Amino acid sequence: MLLGLTGRQCSGKSEIAKILREFGFDVLEMGEVLKSQIGKEDPSIEEVSKFAIEVRKKMGRGAVAKLAIPILRRKLSSGGKVVISGVRSPEEVEIFRKEFKEFLLIRVKSEKGNRIERALKRGRPDDPSSMEEFIEKEKLEEELGIEETMAMAEFEILNEGTLEELRRKTLELLDKLEGLDENRSTS
């Protein structure tokens, strides 16, 4: 089973990936794919961002997906389950769908006010530390085509509540997806 998570910053993609990891999923963060290509131990956020722009200029907006394919093939070769967190462009979705017939995309939605509050609270290194940074990051996501990407999703998780509610919604969707996966295997 191969799932992709798409959504705006601070919508809950990483939290959903953590929950899925508890249920046997290997998690591939698109940002980690970029970091692995830089060739430097623990690159800074600025270095990763600069590299992301460069690689997309050279290889197109689906560049990160292209770089992720060999990693995903390895992870899936033994029948594993993988979730890709941070699918950002329609080109990435198209590449994953072409390469992996089992790929399903999940849209993670959350109101802007909730996302801003999370960004300012959680303090991850790549989180915006001001409203200006938040808006700038939103613009970058829009340039990559995040709205079109989210529209391509087969499933949606609305994340407006507590972590417990997000966990419940994630597990409900996982039950549904495992049922689909079983049906695909028998047909």
N, C-alpha and C positions, 0 to 999 in steps of 0.2 A: 504494500500500500504506500502510495506517495501522495502526500498532501502539501499544499502550499498555503501560506497565510499572507494575506495582503490587507493593508489598512494604513490609515494615516499614523503619524508618530503618536506614541503613547496611547494607542487604542486598545492594547492588551495582547498583541501578538506574542510577545516573549512570555507572558504569563500562561497563555494557552499552550505554547511549546513546552513549558515546564510541566504542565499537567500531562500532556501527551507523553513526555519522557517517562513519567511514572508508570505509564501503561505500555512500555516497551518500544516507544518510538526513539529513533536516533534523530537528533535535532541538527539541522544545518542552517546556520545563520548566514544570510547573504553577505553580511559585513565580514564574516570570518573567511569567506571565500576570497574576498578582496585582500584581507590581511595576509592570507597564505601566499598570495602572488607577489607581494611587495619584496620579499626576500630579506626581511629585517626582523629581528626579534622585537616583538611588542611595539609596532608602529603607532605613532600618535594619531589622534582623531583627524588632525589636519592633513597628515600624510595619507591616510586612507581616503579622505575626501578628495584630495588632489589626484590620487591614483585612480579613483573611481571616474572622475571627469575625463582623465587622459585615456583610460581604457575604453570608455564609451565613445569618445571621439574616434578612436582607431577602429573599434570593432562594432560600433553601433549600440543602440539602447538595450539590446539583449546580451551585451558582453558578459555580464556577471553570470547569467544563466549558462552561456557557453562554457565559461570557466568551471561551473559547478557540475557539468555533465559527467566527467570522469569520476568525480567524488561520489556522485549519486549512483552511478553504475556499480561502483565498488560496494557501497552500503546496501544496495538492493540485491546484489548477486546471490546472497545467501538467504533470500526470502525475507529480508528485514523490512521493517516499517520505518519510513522517514518522513519528517515534517520539515519543510523549508520555510523559515521565518524571514519575512522581509521581501517578498516578491513585489517589485515596484513598477514595472513597465509592461504594457501589453506585449511587447516583443519578448520579454522573458516568459510570459504565459504561453505564447505561441511556440517558443522553443521547447519548453517543458512538455507541452501537449504533443508536439511532433515526436519527441524523443521517447516519451514515456506514456503509453496508452492509459495507464492507471492513474495518471495525475489528476487530482481534483483540487480546486481552488476554493478557499474559505475566506470570505470577506469579514473583517473584524471592524465593527463600527462603534463609535463613541462620540458623543457631542463634544464640540470644541472646548467648551468650558471645563468639562471633566478632564479632557486631555491636557489642557494647560495646567490645571491643578496637579495632575499626576507628574507632569514634567518638572514642575517647580518643587514638588515634594520628594520625589524618589532620588534625585541627585546622581544618576548614572553619568559617567564621563561624557557620553555623547548626547546627553539631554541639554536642551537650551536652558540657559540660566536667566533669561530675561524674555519679556514679551517680544522684543525686537528679534531676538534669535529664533524664537518660536515661529514668528511670521516668516522669517527668512527660510527656515527649514520647510515650512509649508509650501513656499513658492518653489523650492527645489523639487519637492515631491510632485507638484503640479506640472513642472516642466518635464518630468520623467513620464507623466501620464498616469498618475495614481488613480484619478477618478475613472478613467477608461479601464484600468486594470481591475479596480474594484467591481465595475459593472460586468466583468467577465466571469465572476465567481459563480459557482454552482450552489454554494451554501453561504449562510451568514450567521454570525454570532453577534448579537447586540450586547455591548458591554457598558452598561450604565449603572451597575450596582456594586455589590461587594465582591471580594475574591471568591467567597463561597458560592455566590450566584453564578459567577463566571465558570467556576469548576463544574457546577451542576449542568449548565448549558453545554459546556465542552463535552462532558461525559454523555449527555443525551445525543449530541451530534455524533460522537464516536460510536455509540451503539448503532445508530442509523447507518453510518459509513461501513461498519463491519458487516452489517446485513447486506449492503450493496456489494461489498467485496466478496462475500460468500456466493452471492448470486452470479457475479462475474466469473468466479472460479468454476462454477458448475455448468455454465452455458458454453 
